[in-house]
Amino acid sequence: MQDGYYWIKFRGIVQKARYSDIPITDIETGGITRGVWHLMGEDIEICSTSEAVVLSGILGQGVQEPG
C-alpha cells in the first residue's frame, strides 16, 4: 500500500486517515509488520493495518495542491 490518505473504518467509525508504509513492532506479539494509520479525529491516534478496514483507494491521486 502506498503512503497517503484513505477512507477507512476503525472501531465502527468511517474516517479519513493517513497511511505510512513503515516497519512497526507489534507490542502484543513482538513481530514486525508494515504500515500504520494516523487517524485524523480530535484525539489523534494511530492504529495498525490489522485494526482498520480500507474503504477507498488513495485520495487525491493526480490532483495538484494549490499554490
Buried (B, 14 or more C-beta within 10 A) or exposed (E): EEEBBBBBEBEEEEBBBBBBEEEBEEEEEEEEBEBBBEBEEEEEEEBBBEEBEBEEEEEEEEEEEEE
